[in-house]
Amino acid sequence: MIPVVVTVFALLVAAPEGEKPTPKEVFEKRIMPIFRSPDPSSCVQCHLSGVDLKNYILPSHEQTFVSLRDQGLLDLDRPEKSKILTLIRMGKDEKGASARVHAKVRDTEYEAFSDWVTRSVADPKMRALPKLTAKEQAKPKLPAEVIRHARKDRVLESFTNNIWPMRFRCMNCHTEGAGESKKLVEEHGARVAWFKADGPEATLAYLRASKLIDVDAPEKSLLLRKPLEEVKHGGGKKFVVGDQGYKAFRAFLEDYARIMKDRYPDAASLPKTKTDSLAFGSDIWLKLTDTPPAWGDKLLQVNVYAWDAKRKAWETRPIATSDRVVWGKGKLWQHNLTLMAAKGTPLADDWKKGKATLPRGRYRVEILVDRDGRTTKDWAAGLGARDLVGRVEVTSAWPAGYTKMTPIDASKVKKE
């Protein structure tokens, strides 16, 4: 990536000194090298696909000016406030080595466009040029909704809310700096610890550069097949097709692959995802003992609801959830909880800042069982009212740790 942007930078020559150049001269000497370059522009700093600065350039300076003007990307009275310049400057506040390299290209692009735009809007003839038709205008082929969806910050948000909360399912084997991970790194190398200590952004950057994601066949990605134990995995089976972990990984991988391959033709094709709820991984464990034979070896999901003392009623949305296949022979189900909070609430804000925990108190646990194996046949299928087998109340301080599980006797579950 670095050699690519340096090549682009080398193509952008400085504006001539001495006599004031015409808009056409500035365009030909400073803008056309961007248009002709086979290398991506600084847009790649913020976007994974769908847009490049050259998408807004036409072969002539007049056509380019009119195209930008008619799309509202130029401010004829305040050229320095033009939207095209704002778009070029996106990402200027990012830090890091790669950001510094992008900055060289971005600053040169900005200076070239700023010079050309300023000179162009000052020319009455340019301002008076007739409009182009919509088909004649230069712009990205994809609609704005698809371009926004492919922004790196949007992809990171999806990763943070899908894959990052599932890290506790891996029992710290893949968490950088964790005790078990340290042992495995000594034995197998640093690649084991792919959940990075610096957080979701560092983890996603590592995965994008690794061989764990297959953008041509996302369902065959090692990131998905290893926890399924379809290929050798020292940690054993962590997912089954259709459980919450599989759904989260598969949904992210499918979306990421479509973005990278430009497979979203329009806004209607974008994934329909819930945007009002945030997920937080936790090391809080719940255990169901003496499970009935009918639940044996089937996928069981728990939804945990908090008691609202002020309203004297149960909350209407779960504060935690988890799922795993019941160990039929041992009449046992146990797993760590993924905590849930509505976006923008004090609870979500607190969990973002620190460790996600459940306060001591009274809770209702809703139990759903995939009795007909529907999720195995359709990985995207969810469990709902038809799968509800019962509810049970529990009071717990919800201590963290595998050895400190909150136990529930399944025989106390009130059947539905």
Helices and strands as residue ranges (DSSP letters): H 2-11, H 23-26, I 27-31, H 32-36, G 42-45, G 53-56, H 61-70, G 79-81, H 83-89, H 97-121, H 124-127, H 144-149, H 152-162, G 164-170, H 179-188, G 190-192, H 200-209, G 218-220, H 222-228, H 244-260, G 267-269, E 277-289, G 293-295, E 299-308, E 313-314, E 320-325, E 332-342, H 346-353, E 361-369, H 374-377, G 385-387, E 388-396, G 402-404, E 406-409, G 410-412, E 414-415
